[in-house]
Amino acid sequence: MHSHILPGIDDGCATVDESLDSIRLLKQHGFVGSVCTPHCWPMQYPHITPTHIKAWRDALQREIDKAGLDYALWTGGELRLYPDAVEWMSAHGVPTLAGSEFVLCDFWEPDWQAWIDDTLDWLIEKGYTPILAHPERSPTHEEYDTHLDRIMDRGVLLQGNLRCFTGEEGRHPDQTVRRYMDEDRYTLLALDMHRPNTLQGRLDGIALAAEEFGAERVEAMLDTKVRELLFGA
């Protein structure tokens, strides 16, 4: 549900070959498809819009089919929360996950800003459900858990990154992802895959999380719940 697999458009896979190599490895670990969630943040990636994401997804799907890999892609996006995010969505559309009501979001602010609440409230009022990606990696520390509690009470879901279980993201995310699992804050877990050279570590995070928190629980958060929310399956 969280991948930067589309080639050459953000900090994810750089080429079609990298995308296909990633898919081969994902298939070895039982994955059958990915939601394409490139960064939607015009300050750094002004070319990335929902319309372009669909075209890029279609192009990569053709390459996948040509390679005979039997792997599905869906459109999405990772919406950066920033002061003009509502105006951007009003102009370009909301980058929902696989055409569902769910919208993957992130932010990287040292302090909690009022426009974070304003953007989340706008999405909720429009009938969408925001999913906050990797809160364990956030640089916001002061009263951060209190803010998370507040937005969760309004219906925002949290998604943890599996790579944080390996320690590769640093000490704070390593500790926080486990604490949030203990506190049952997450609804979902995801690889947040980027390039193939970092994919194995993310896959290793599945095994670590399963060992510590139970394989059935991790599978539900990585697979079953995703199917339920995005596809009603």
N, CA and C of each residue as an Amber inpcrd file, in Angstrom:
protein
   699
   0.8110000  -1.2150000   0.0000000   0.0000000   0.0000000   0.0000000
   0.8420000   1.2620000   0.0000000   2.1580000   1.1200000   0.0870000
   3.0440000   2.2780000   0.1480000   4.3250000   1.9160000  -0.5870000
   4.4570000   2.4080000  -1.8170000   5.6450000   2.0690000  -2.6100000
   6.0360000   3.2280000  -3.5080000   7.3330000   3.3280000  -3.7220000
   7.8840000   4.2970000  -4.6660000   8.4850000   3.5020000  -5.8240000
   7.6250000   2.7360000  -6.4450000   8.0430000   1.7680000  -7.4570000
   8.0220000   2.3360000  -8.8660000   7.3020000   3.4380000  -9.0770000
   7.2690000   4.0560000 -10.4110000   8.6470000   4.6240000 -10.7300000
   9.1830000   4.3170000 -11.8890000  10.5860000   4.6610000 -12.1510000
  10.8050000   6.1030000 -12.5850000  11.8530000   6.7070000 -11.9910000
  12.3680000   7.9660000 -12.4810000  11.5590000   9.2050000 -12.1720000
  10.6990000   9.1510000 -11.1470000   9.8740000  10.3360000 -10.8950000
  10.0770000  10.9410000  -9.5090000  10.5580000  10.1610000  -8.5330000
  10.8670000  10.7330000  -7.2220000  12.1310000  10.0590000  -6.7080000
  12.2200000   9.8090000  -5.3990000  13.4270000   9.1990000  -4.8410000
  13.3260000   7.6830000  -4.7770000  12.3660000   7.1060000  -5.5020000
  12.2160000   5.6590000  -5.5510000  13.0190000   5.0560000  -6.6750000
  12.4810000   4.0150000  -7.2970000  13.1780000   3.3340000  -8.3860000
  13.5830000   4.3360000  -9.4620000  14.8150000   4.2050000  -9.9460000
  15.3430000   5.1690000 -10.9150000  15.0290000   4.7700000 -12.3470000
  14.9160000   3.4650000 -12.6050000  14.7200000   2.9780000 -13.9660000
  13.6650000   1.8820000 -13.9700000  13.1800000   1.5530000 -15.1620000
  12.2350000   0.4400000 -15.2990000  12.8790000  -0.8540000 -14.8160000
  14.1610000  -1.0510000 -15.1230000  14.8420000  -2.2700000 -14.6750000
  14.8410000  -2.3700000 -13.1540000  15.0480000  -1.2460000 -12.4550000
  14.9910000  -1.2780000 -10.9950000  13.5900000  -1.6390000 -10.5160000
  12.5810000  -1.1040000 -11.1730000  11.2080000  -1.4330000 -10.8030000
  10.9590000  -2.9310000 -10.9840000  11.3920000  -3.4810000 -12.0980000
  11.1660000  -4.9020000 -12.3700000  11.9710000  -5.7790000 -11.4190000
  13.2090000  -5.3790000 -11.0950000  14.0050000  -6.1350000 -10.1250000
  13.3180000  -6.1410000  -8.7580000  12.7470000  -5.0020000  -8.3690000
  12.0300000  -4.9190000  -7.0890000  10.8180000  -5.8470000  -7.0950000
  10.1100000  -5.8600000  -8.2020000   8.9140000  -6.6950000  -8.2980000
   9.2800000  -8.1680000  -8.2170000  10.3670000  -8.5630000  -8.8450000
  10.7990000  -9.9660000  -8.7570000  11.0680000 -10.3590000  -7.3080000
  11.7190000  -9.4820000  -6.5520000  12.0030000  -9.7670000  -5.1460000
  10.7190000  -9.7660000  -4.3210000   9.8290000  -8.8280000  -4.5960000
   8.5560000  -8.8010000  -3.8820000   7.7530000 -10.0760000  -4.1280000
   7.7450000 -10.5390000  -5.3670000   7.0170000 -11.7620000  -5.6880000
   7.6040000 -12.9630000  -4.9380000   8.9170000 -12.9900000  -4.7640000
   9.5440000 -14.0740000  -4.0130000   9.0550000 -14.1170000  -2.5700000
   8.6250000 -12.9590000  -2.0550000   8.1360000 -12.8710000  -0.6810000
   6.6060000 -12.8780000  -0.6010000   5.9610000 -13.2460000  -1.7030000
   4.5220000 -13.4650000  -1.6540000   3.6490000 -12.2940000  -2.0440000
   4.2380000 -11.1600000  -2.4100000   3.4280000 -10.0150000  -2.8100000
   2.8670000 -10.2290000  -4.2110000   1.6680000  -9.7320000  -4.4210000
   1.0110000  -9.8850000  -5.7240000   0.7280000  -8.5390000  -6.3840000
   0.9840000  -7.4470000  -5.6980000   0.7330000  -6.1370000  -6.2720000
   1.1430000  -5.0320000  -5.3230000   1.2310000  -3.8220000  -5.8630000
   1.6270000  -2.6490000  -5.0860000   0.7620000  -1.4550000  -5.4550000
   0.4710000  -0.6350000  -4.4680000  -0.1210000   0.6720000  -4.7170000
   1.0320000   1.6490000  -4.9330000   0.9870000   2.3720000  -6.0430000
   2.0530000   3.3170000  -6.3820000   1.8060000   4.6300000  -5.6490000
   2.6990000   4.9880000  -4.7410000   2.4880000   6.1750000  -3.9030000
   3.6770000   7.1300000  -3.9940000   3.9460000   7.7020000  -5.1660000
   5.0300000   8.6840000  -5.2530000   4.7010000   9.9220000  -4.4310000
   5.7430000  10.6690000  -4.1030000   5.5720000  11.8710000  -3.2830000
   4.7770000  12.9320000  -4.0330000   3.6890000  13.3670000  -3.4400000
   2.8900000  14.4680000  -3.9820000   3.2280000  15.7180000  -3.1840000
   4.2110000  16.4340000  -3.6580000   4.7050000  17.6330000  -2.9640000
   5.3180000  18.5610000  -4.0030000   4.5820000  19.5710000  -4.4370000
   5.0350000  20.3980000  -5.5590000   6.2940000  21.2000000  -5.2860000
   6.6550000  21.3750000  -4.0150000   7.8870000  22.0980000  -3.7250000
   9.1070000  21.3480000  -4.2550000   9.0410000  20.0240000  -4.2890000
  10.1710000  19.2190000  -4.7690000   9.8440000  18.4500000  -6.0470000
   8.5660000  18.0430000  -6.1870000   8.1730000  17.2270000  -7.3330000
   6.9360000  17.8480000  -8.0060000   7.0860000  18.9930000  -8.6530000
   5.9150000  19.6750000  -9.2170000   5.2450000  18.9040000 -10.3390000
   5.9570000  17.9660000 -10.9480000   5.4020000  17.1960000 -12.0620000
   4.5060000  16.0570000 -11.6020000   4.5160000  15.7270000 -10.3230000
   3.7550000  14.5690000  -9.8340000   2.3490000  15.0130000  -9.4450000
   1.3690000  14.5600000 -10.2140000  -0.0500000  14.8290000  -9.9670000
  -0.8110000  13.5280000 -10.1740000  -2.0380000  13.4150000  -9.6640000
  -2.8130000  12.1900000  -9.8790000  -2.9560000  11.7970000 -11.3460000
  -3.1180000  12.7730000 -12.2270000  -3.2410000  12.4630000 -13.6530000
  -1.9680000  11.8240000 -14.1890000  -0.8200000  12.3790000 -13.8330000
   0.4480000  11.8180000 -14.2810000   0.7140000  10.4630000 -13.6430000
   0.3480000  10.3130000 -12.3750000   0.5600000   9.0340000 -11.6950000
  -0.1700000   7.9140000 -12.4260000  -1.3850000   8.1840000 -12.8730000
  -2.1300000   7.1560000 -13.6080000  -1.4120000   6.7780000 -14.9010000
  -0.9170000   7.7690000 -15.6270000  -0.2070000   7.4840000 -16.8770000
   1.0690000   6.6950000 -16.6120000   1.8030000   7.0650000 -15.5640000
   3.0370000   6.3450000 -15.2360000   2.7360000   4.9340000 -14.7600000
   1.6740000   4.7900000 -13.9910000   1.2720000   3.4530000 -13.5480000
   0.9400000   2.5770000 -14.7490000   0.1790000   3.1090000 -15.7000000
  -0.2020000   2.3370000 -16.8860000   1.0350000   1.9250000 -17.6840000
   2.0010000   2.8420000 -17.7960000   3.2160000   2.5340000 -18.5520000
   4.0230000   1.4250000 -17.8800000   4.1670000   1.4940000 -16.5510000
   4.9120000   0.4490000 -15.8540000   4.1670000  -0.8710000 -15.8910000
   2.8430000  -0.8360000 -15.7960000   2.0780000  -2.0820000 -15.8710000
   2.3040000  -2.7760000 -17.2210000   2.4140000  -1.9930000 -18.2720000
   2.6960000  -2.5940000 -19.5790000   4.0610000  -3.2740000 -19.5800000
   5.0520000  -2.6620000 -18.9520000   6.3840000  -3.2800000 -18.8710000
   6.3460000  -4.5590000 -18.0340000   5.5740000  -4.5390000 -16.9640000
   5.4240000  -5.7280000 -16.1170000   4.7910000  -6.8670000 -16.9070000
   3.7250000  -6.5370000 -17.6170000   3.0350000  -7.5580000 -18.4050000
   3.9410000  -8.0940000 -19.5070000   4.7120000  -7.2060000 -20.1310000
   5.6260000  -7.6260000 -21.1970000   6.6940000  -8.5630000 -20.6580000
   7.1070000  -8.3430000 -19.3920000   8.1120000  -9.2050000 -18.7650000
   7.5160000 -10.4930000 -18.2120000   6.1830000 -10.6270000 -18.2910000
   5.5180000 -11.8390000 -17.8250000   5.5710000 -12.0430000 -16.3230000
   5.5160000 -10.9540000 -15.5660000   5.7010000 -11.0520000 -14.1180000
   4.4140000 -11.2570000 -13.3240000   3.2460000 -11.0900000 -13.9300000
   1.9780000 -11.3100000 -13.2320000   1.9480000 -10.5510000 -11.9030000
   1.9730000  -9.2420000 -11.9830000   2.0110000  -8.3840000 -10.8020000
   1.1450000  -7.1670000 -11.0970000   0.3110000  -6.7810000 -10.1350000
  -0.6570000  -5.7060000 -10.3470000  -0.1940000  -4.4110000  -9.6920000
  -0.5360000  -3.3010000 -10.3210000  -0.2700000  -1.9750000  -9.7720000
  -1.5670000  -1.1910000  -9.6670000  -1.6520000  -0.3620000  -8.6170000
  -2.7810000   0.5480000  -8.4570000  -2.2340000   1.9560000  -8.2290000
  -3.0290000   2.9370000  -8.5530000  -2.6050000   4.3240000  -8.3740000
  -2.7820000   4.7660000  -6.9280000  -2.0110000   5.7650000  -6.5620000
  -2.0990000   6.3470000  -5.2300000  -1.2010000   7.5590000  -5.1590000
  -0.6910000   7.8450000  -3.9920000   0.2170000   8.9580000  -3.7930000
   0.5240000   9.0920000  -2.3200000   1.6320000   9.7250000  -2.0170000
   1.9810000  10.0500000  -0.6330000   1.9390000  11.5720000  -0.5200000
   0.8350000  12.0640000  -0.0160000   0.5660000  13.5000000   0.0270000
   1.3430000  14.1550000   1.1530000   2.2260000  15.0650000   0.8140000
   2.9150000  15.8520000   1.8320000   1.9550000  16.8940000   2.3870000
   1.7930000  16.9060000   3.6840000   1.0060000  17.9490000   4.3330000
   1.8700000  19.2040000   4.4390000   1.3930000  20.2620000   3.8160000
   2.1030000  21.5380000   3.8290000   1.0380000  22.6340000   3.7160000
   1.3780000  23.9000000   3.9020000   0.3350000  24.9260000   4.0210000
  -0.6370000  25.0080000   2.8500000  -0.2020000  24.6890000   1.6270000
  -1.0620000  24.8420000   0.4540000  -1.5850000  23.5150000  -0.0760000
  -1.5810000  22.4780000   0.7500000  -1.9940000  21.1580000   0.2720000
  -3.4500000  21.1420000  -0.1930000  -4.3320000  21.8460000   0.5100000
  -5.7450000  21.8660000   0.1060000  -5.8970000  22.5330000  -1.2530000
  -5.1970000  23.6320000  -1.4630000  -5.2690000  24.3020000  -2.7570000
  -4.7300000  23.4020000  -3.8650000  -3.6590000  22.6740000  -3.5750000
  -3.0830000  21.7570000  -4.5670000  -4.0810000  20.6610000  -4.9260000
  -4.7220000  20.0700000  -3.9170000  -5.7070000  19.0130000  -4.1920000
  -6.9210000  19.5640000  -4.9250000  -7.3250000  20.7780000  -4.5990000
  -8.4550000  21.3850000  -5.2950000  -8.1560000  21.5650000  -6.7770000
  -6.8920000  21.8070000  -7.0860000  -6.4960000  22.0210000  -8.4730000
  -6.2170000  20.7220000  -9.2150000  -5.6290000  19.7410000  -8.5250000
  -5.1270000  18.5460000  -9.2100000  -5.8720000  17.2590000  -8.8630000
  -6.6580000  17.2750000  -7.8040000  -7.3530000  16.0770000  -7.3700000
  -6.6920000  15.4540000  -6.1570000  -7.4190000  14.5650000  -5.5000000
  -6.9400000  13.9060000  -4.2830000  -6.3170000  12.5640000  -4.6690000
  -5.0610000  12.3230000  -4.2890000  -4.3810000  11.0790000  -4.6740000
  -4.7880000   9.9040000  -3.7830000  -5.9810000   9.3830000  -4.0030000
  -6.4770000   8.2890000  -3.1710000  -5.7660000   6.9830000  -3.5010000
  -5.7800000   6.0620000  -2.5510000  -5.1540000   4.7580000  -2.7220000
  -6.0970000   3.8240000  -3.4590000  -5.7110000   3.4190000  -4.6670000
  -6.4730000   2.4500000  -5.4690000  -7.9210000   2.8790000  -5.6710000
  -8.1440000   4.1870000  -5.7770000  -9.4860000   4.6930000  -6.0130000
 -10.4220000   4.5860000  -4.8290000  -9.8770000   4.3470000  -3.6430000
 -10.6820000   4.2020000  -2.4310000 -10.8880000   5.5690000  -1.7820000
 -11.3910000   5.5650000  -0.5500000 -11.5610000   6.8170000   0.1970000
 -10.3150000   7.1760000   0.9910000  -9.3040000   6.3310000   0.9470000
  -8.1400000   6.4900000   1.8230000  -7.0390000   7.2840000   1.1290000
  -6.3950000   8.1780000   1.9070000  -5.3660000   9.0660000   1.3810000
  -4.1360000   8.9570000   2.2750000  -3.0310000   8.5130000   1.6950000
  -1.7770000   8.3970000   2.4400000  -1.1200000   9.7660000   2.5410000
  -0.7460000  10.1580000   3.7670000  -0.1780000  11.4840000   4.0210000
   1.1110000  11.3530000   4.8250000   1.9660000  12.3610000   4.7010000
   3.1050000  12.4560000   5.6110000   3.4260000  13.9270000   5.8450000
   4.2830000  14.1840000   6.8320000   4.7960000  15.5390000   7.0390000
   6.1110000  15.4400000   7.7930000   6.9100000  16.4960000   7.6730000
   8.2460000  16.5040000   8.2840000   8.4840000  17.8610000   8.9320000
   7.7760000  18.1170000   9.9950000   7.8710000  19.4020000  10.6760000
   8.4220000  19.2160000  12.0890000   9.3110000  20.1090000  12.5370000
   9.8170000  20.0090000  13.9110000   8.7530000  20.3290000  14.9570000
   7.7290000  21.0890000  14.5470000   6.6320000  21.4350000  15.4470000
   5.3130000  21.1530000  14.7430000   4.3190000  20.7860000  15.5320000
   2.9880000  20.5470000  14.9660000   2.3920000  21.8810000  14.5340000
   1.9230000  21.9320000  13.2870000   1.4020000  23.1660000  12.7260000
  -0.1190000  23.1010000  12.5920000  -0.7700000  24.2650000  12.6910000
  -2.2310000  24.3110000  12.5940000  -2.7170000  23.8210000  11.2400000
  -1.9220000  24.0640000  10.1750000  -2.3730000  23.6470000   8.8480000
  -2.3750000  22.1260000   8.6820000  -1.6800000  21.4060000   9.5450000
  -1.7810000  19.9420000   9.5240000  -3.2110000  19.5400000   9.8670000
  -3.7410000  20.0950000  10.9470000  -5.1260000  19.8180000  11.3330000
  -6.0960000  20.3080000  10.2680000  -5.8340000  21.4880000   9.7110000
  -6.7360000  22.0420000   8.7060000  -6.8260000  21.1200000   7.4810000
  -5.6880000  20.5950000   7.0460000  -5.6830000  19.7140000   5.8750000
  -6.3730000  18.3940000   6.1720000  -6.0740000  17.8080000   7.3190000
  -6.7340000  16.5570000   7.6930000  -8.2420000  16.7610000   7.8380000
  -8.6400000  17.8720000   8.4510000 -10.0670000  18.1590000   8.6040000
 -10.7420000  18.3190000   7.2410000 -10.0810000  18.9810000   6.3020000
 -10.6380000  19.1620000   4.9550000 -10.8750000  17.8070000   4.2970000
  -9.8940000  16.9190000   4.4030000 -10.0480000  15.5860000   3.8170000
 -11.2180000  14.8400000   4.4530000 -11.2940000  14.8810000   5.7720000
 -12.3640000  14.1640000   6.4830000 -13.7290000  14.7420000   6.1110000
 -13.8120000  16.0580000   6.0480000 -15.0880000  16.6950000   5.6840000
 -15.5170000  16.3460000   4.2660000 -14.5470000  16.0620000   3.3840000
 -14.8440000  15.6770000   2.0100000 -15.1440000  14.1900000   1.8590000
 -15.0950000  13.4530000   2.9660000 -15.4250000  12.0310000   2.9290000
 -14.2420000  11.0990000   2.7890000 -13.0210000  11.6360000   2.9050000
 -11.8270000  10.8100000   2.8030000 -11.3560000  10.3930000   4.2010000
 -10.5560000   9.3350000   4.2430000  -9.9260000   8.9080000   5.4880000
  -8.4180000   9.0300000   5.3410000  -7.7910000   9.9710000   6.0360000
  -6.3310000  10.1060000   5.9510000  -5.6310000   8.9530000   6.6740000
  -4.5260000   8.5210000   6.0950000  -3.6220000   7.5620000   6.7330000
  -2.2860000   8.2710000   6.8930000  -1.8420000   8.4570000   8.1230000
  -0.5670000   9.1170000   8.3650000   0.5460000   8.0840000   8.2920000
   1.4530000   8.2640000   7.3330000   2.5460000   7.3250000   7.1350000
   3.6670000   7.5520000   8.1440000   4.2660000   6.4690000   8.5490000
   5.4650000   6.4010000   9.4030000   5.5610000   7.5020000  10.4590000
   4.5900000   7.6160000  11.3620000   4.6950000   8.6340000  12.4130000
   5.9010000   8.4190000  13.3180000   6.4000000   7.1800000  13.3700000
   7.5700000   6.8910000  14.2010000   8.8340000   7.5860000  13.6980000
   8.8240000   8.0490000  12.4470000   9.9850000   8.7260000  11.8690000
   9.8890000  10.2420000  11.9720000   8.8130000  10.7650000  12.4980000
   8.5880000  12.2040000  12.5020000   9.6080000  12.9350000  13.3700000
  10.0760000  14.1020000  12.9150000  10.9550000  14.9200000  13.7540000
  10.2020000  15.7020000  14.8210000   8.8630000  15.6380000  14.7910000
   8.0540000  16.3420000  15.7790000   8.0190000  15.5110000  17.0600000
   8.5370000  16.0390000  18.1450000   8.6050000  15.2650000  19.3860000
   7.7700000  15.8740000  20.5110000   7.7500000  17.1870000  20.6270000
   7.0600000  17.8140000  21.7530000   5.5490000  17.5800000  21.6590000
   5.0090000  16.8790000  22.6330000   3.5740000  16.5720000  22.7130000
   3.0700000  15.8380000  21.4660000   3.9730000  15.1510000  20.7810000
   3.6090000  14.5030000  19.5190000   2.5500000  13.4360000  19.7320000
   2.7220000  12.6020000  20.7470000   1.7450000  11.5380000  20.9880000
   0.3620000  12.1130000  21.2850000   0.3130000  13.2620000  21.9470000
  -0.9700000  13.9020000  22.2330000  -1.6490000  14.3190000  20.9350000
  -0.8840000  14.8430000  19.9940000  -1.4430000  15.2100000  18.6920000
  -1.9300000  13.9660000  17.9460000  -1.1570000  12.8850000  18.0050000
  -1.5840000  11.6530000  17.3480000  -2.8900000  11.1470000  17.9460000
  -2.9900000  11.1770000  19.2570000  -4.2330000  10.7420000  19.9040000
  -5.4170000  11.5580000  19.3950000  -5.1940000  12.8530000  19.2600000
  -6.2710000  13.7490000  18.8520000  -6.7330000  13.4650000  17.4140000
  -5.7870000  13.2920000  16.4910000  -6.1990000  13.0520000  15.1070000
  -6.7510000  11.6440000  14.9300000  -6.2510000  10.6920000  15.7390000
  -6.8070000   9.3420000  15.6780000  -8.2600000   9.3480000  16.1480000
  -8.5560000  10.1650000  17.1390000  -9.9390000  10.2860000  17.6100000
 -10.8510000  10.8390000  16.5140000 -10.2860000  11.5830000  15.5740000
 -11.0730000  12.1320000  14.4730000 -11.1520000  11.1720000  13.2840000
 -10.4950000  10.0210000  13.3900000 -10.6050000   9.0200000  12.3370000
  -9.3720000   8.8070000  11.4980000  -8.2800000   9.5300000  11.7730000
  -7.0370000   9.3320000  11.0270000  -6.4020000   8.0100000  11.4510000
  -5.9460000   7.2240000  10.4720000  -5.2740000   5.9570000  10.7310000
  -3.7610000   6.1500000  10.6620000  -3.0210000   5.2870000  11.3340000
  -1.5630000   5.3480000  11.3180000  -0.9960000   4.1170000  10.6120000
   0.0760000   4.3420000   9.8420000   0.7820000   3.2680000   9.1440000
   2.2420000   3.2740000   9.5470000   2.7220000   2.1630000  10.0860000
   4.1220000   2.0480000  10.4720000   4.9750000   1.4930000   9.3470000
   6.2560000   1.8480000   9.3550000   7.2050000   1.3610000   8.3510000
   7.9630000   0.1480000   8.8820000   7.9780000  -0.9100000   8.1030000
   8.6390000  -2.1410000   8.5340000  10.1470000  -1.9950000   8.6310000
  10.7290000  -1.1160000   7.8470000  12.1800000  -0.9390000   7.9130000
  12.6210000  -0.3980000   9.2700000  11.7310000   0.2940000   9.9620000
  12.0960000   0.8370000  11.2730000  12.3750000  -0.2570000  12.2900000
  11.8490000  -1.4700000  12.0670000  12.1110000  -2.5780000  12.9860000
  13.5500000  -3.0640000  12.8950000  14.2500000  -2.7480000  11.8070000
  15.6170000  -3.2480000  11.6150000  16.6610000  -2.3280000  12.2130000
  16.2790000  -1.1340000  12.6250000  17.2360000  -0.1650000  13.1320000
  17.8830000   0.6860000  12.0600000  17.5860000   0.4030000  10.7900000
  18.2180000   1.1390000   9.6970000  17.7520000   2.5880000   9.6130000
  16.6250000   2.9050000  10.2310000  16.1290000   4.2810000  10.2130000
  16.5980000   5.0820000  11.4210000  17.3430000   4.4400000  12.3270000
  17.8490000   5.1470000  13.4910000  17.2300000   4.6660000  14.7920000
  17.8280000   5.0960000  15.8920000  17.4350000   4.6270000  17.2240000
  16.0100000   5.0620000  17.5870000  15.6750000   6.3320000  17.3470000
  14.3480000   6.8100000  17.7470000  13.2300000   6.0830000  17.0010000
  13.2720000   5.9700000  15.6710000  12.2240000   5.2010000  14.9850000
  12.1850000   3.7420000  15.4190000  13.3640000   3.1590000  15.6700000
  13.4450000   1.7640000  16.1050000  12.6860000   1.5610000  17.4140000
  12.8590000   2.4660000  18.3460000  12.1800000   2.3590000  19.6410000
  10.7060000   2.7330000  19.5300000  10.4260000   3.7810000  18.7660000
   9.0600000   4.2990000  18.7030000   8.1300000   3.3520000  17.9600000
   8.6040000   2.7200000  16.8850000   7.7250000   1.8060000  16.1490000
   7.2920000   0.6470000  17.0390000   8.1600000   0.2060000  17.9120000
   7.8120000  -0.8810000  18.8300000   6.8500000  -0.3990000  19.9220000
   7.0850000   0.8070000  20.4020000   6.1730000   1.3550000  21.4210000
   4.7800000   1.5500000  20.8460000   4.7020000   2.0450000  19.6230000
   3.3950000   2.2410000  19.0020000   2.7060000   0.9040000  18.7210000
   3.4880000  -0.1280000  18.4260000   2.8890000  -1.4670000  18.2840000
   2.3340000  -1.9290000  19.6330000   3.1180000  -1.7300000  20.6960000
   2.6580000  -2.1110000  22.0360000   1.3920000  -1.3550000  22.4190000
   1.3040000  -0.1010000  21.9970000   0.1500000   0.7420000  22.3270000
  -1.0000000   0.5730000  21.3360000  -0.8050000  -0.2920000  20.3440000
  -1.8410000  -0.6030000  19.3460000  -2.3030000   0.6480000  18.5980000
  -1.3560000   1.4910000  18.2380000  -1.6920000   2.7140000  17.5100000
  -1.8670000   2.4650000  16.0090000  -1.1150000   1.5190000  15.4710000
  -1.1320000   1.3140000  14.0270000  -2.3350000   0.4880000  13.5800000
  -2.8950000   0.8880000  12.4640000  -3.8550000   0.0520000  11.7570000
  -3.1520000  -0.7590000  10.6870000  -2.0870000  -0.1870000  10.1040000
  -1.4240000  -0.7780000   8.9490000   0.0920000  -0.7320000   9.1080000
   0.7490000  -1.6850000   8.4520000   2.1930000  -1.6750000   8.2890000
   2.4950000  -1.7290000   6.7960000   3.6360000  -1.1650000   6.3970000
   3.9740000  -1.1600000   4.9700000   5.4870000  -1.1280000   4.7980000
   5.9290000  -1.5390000   3.6030000   7.3510000  -1.5290000   3.2850000
   7.8680000  -0.1250000   3.0020000   7.0260000   0.7510000   2.4420000
   7.4920000   2.0590000   1.9650000   8.7180000   1.8480000   1.0720000
   8.6010000   0.9180000   0.1250000   9.7530000   0.5340000  -0.6870000
  10.1960000   1.6720000  -1.5860000  11.5190000   1.7510000  -1.7820000
  12.0990000   2.7590000  -2.6680000  12.9050000   2.0380000  -3.7610000
  14.1910000   1.9910000  -3.6290000  15.0140000   1.3390000  -4.6440000
  15.3470000  -0.0910000  -4.2270000  15.7060000  -0.9340000  -5.1730000
  15.9250000  -2.3560000  -4.8340000  17.0590000  -2.5900000  -3.8580000
  18.0330000  -1.6750000  -3.7770000  19.1530000  -1.8960000  -2.8600000
  18.7510000  -1.7270000  -1.3950000  17.5750000  -1.1470000  -1.1220000
  17.1040000  -1.0460000   0.2690000  15.9130000  -1.9590000   0.5420000
  15.4860000  -2.6980000  -0.4610000  14.2580000  -3.4770000  -0.3090000
  14.4330000  -4.6500000   0.6370000  15.5730000  -5.3180000   0.6000000
  15.7550000  -6.4930000   1.4470000  15.6350000  -6.1370000   2.9250000
  16.2000000  -4.9920000   3.3220000  16.0820000  -4.5840000   4.7180000
  14.6370000  -4.3660000   5.1280000  13.8460000  -3.8320000   4.2150000
  12.4260000  -3.6260000   4.5060000  11.7040000  -4.9610000   4.6470000
  12.0700000  -5.9030000   3.7920000  11.4850000  -7.2440000   3.8910000
  11.9330000  -7.9390000   5.1750000  13.1810000  -7.7090000   5.5860000
  13.6530000  -8.2620000   6.8580000  12.8140000  -7.7480000   8.0210000
  12.3060000  -6.5240000   7.8920000  11.4760000  -5.9630000   8.9520000
  10.2040000  -6.7490000   9.1820000   9.7000000  -7.4090000   8.1320000
   8.5060000  -8.2430000   8.2960000   8.7940000  -9.3600000   9.2850000
   9.9360000 -10.0510000   9.0850000  10.2900000 -11.1730000   9.9610000
  10.5180000 -10.7090000  11.3960000  11.1820000  -9.5670000  11.5640000
  11.4290000  -9.0640000  12.9120000  10.1270000  -8.6990000  13.6120000
   9.2480000  -8.0040000  12.9010000   7.9660000  -7.6240000  13.4900000
   7.1350000  -8.8510000  13.8310000   7.1580000  -9.8490000  12.9470000
   6.3840000 -11.0670000  13.1950000   6.9180000 -11.8210000  14.4080000
   8.2320000 -11.8530000  14.5580000   8.8360000 -12.5460000  15.6910000
   8.4650000 -11.8790000  17.0110000   8.4210000 -10.5480000  17.0050000
   8.1650000  -9.8240000  18.2420000   6.6830000  -9.6430000  18.5470000
   5.8590000  -9.5000000  17.5150000   4.4620000  -9.1360000  17.7350000
   3.4660000 -10.1450000  17.1680000   3.9810000 -11.2160000  16.5860000
   3.1050000 -12.2760000  16.1040000   2.8840000 -12.2060000  14.6090000
   3.1060000 -13.3290000  13.9440000   2.9900000 -13.3690000  12.4840000
   1.5670000 -13.0650000  12.0270000   0.5810000 -13.5510000  12.7610000
  -0.8110000 -13.3320000  12.3620000  -1.1780000 -11.8590000  12.4230000
  -0.7160000 -11.1720000  13.4580000  -1.0150000  -9.7470000  13.5880000
  -0.3350000  -8.9440000  12.4840000   0.9150000  -9.2520000  12.2080000
   1.6520000  -8.5250000  11.1740000   1.0340000  -8.7820000   9.8070000
   0.6720000 -10.0140000   9.5110000   0.0450000 -10.3120000   8.2230000
  -1.2650000  -9.5480000   8.0630000  -2.0290000  -9.4520000   9.1390000
  -3.2920000  -8.7140000   9.0730000  -3.0470000  -7.2450000   8.7510000
  -2.0190000  -6.6450000   9.3440000  -1.7530000  -5.2200000   9.1610000
  -1.0860000  -4.9220000   7.8260000  -0.3680000  -5.9020000   7.2950000
   0.3560000  -5.7230000   6.0370000  -0.4730000  -6.1160000   4.8300000
  -1.3880000  -7.0440000   5.0220000  -2.1100000  -7.6140000   3.8810000
  -3.6230000  -7.5850000   4.0710000  -4.1190000  -8.3100000   5.0640000
  -5.5630000  -8.4860000   5.2000000  -6.2960000  -7.1590000   5.3580000
  -5.7840000  -6.2950000   6.2370000  -6.4570000  -5.0180000   6.4850000
  -6.3730000  -4.1160000   5.2590000  -5.2710000  -4.1770000   4.5290000
  -5.1370000  -3.3860000   3.3100000  -6.2040000  -3.7950000   2.2960000
  -6.3610000  -5.1080000   2.1000000  -7.3770000  -5.6080000   1.1650000
  -8.7740000  -5.1720000   1.6030000  -9.0190000  -5.2470000   2.9050000
 -10.3290000  -4.8830000   3.4390000 -10.6290000  -3.4120000   3.2120000
  -9.6670000  -2.5490000   3.5320000  -9.9110000  -1.1120000   3.4360000
  -9.9550000  -0.6320000   1.9850000  -8.9900000  -1.0550000   1.1750000
  -8.8860000  -0.5060000  -0.1690000  -9.7930000  -1.1730000  -1.1730000
 -10.0600000  -2.4700000  -0.9750000 -10.7880000  -3.2270000  -1.9880000
 -12.0670000  -3.8720000  -1.4680000 -12.3460000  -3.7200000  -0.1680000
 -13.5290000  -4.3410000   0.4000000 -13.4820000  -5.8430000   0.3850000
 -12.2570000  -6.3980000   0.3420000 -12.0970000  -7.8570000   0.2380000
 -11.8800000  -8.4800000   1.6120000
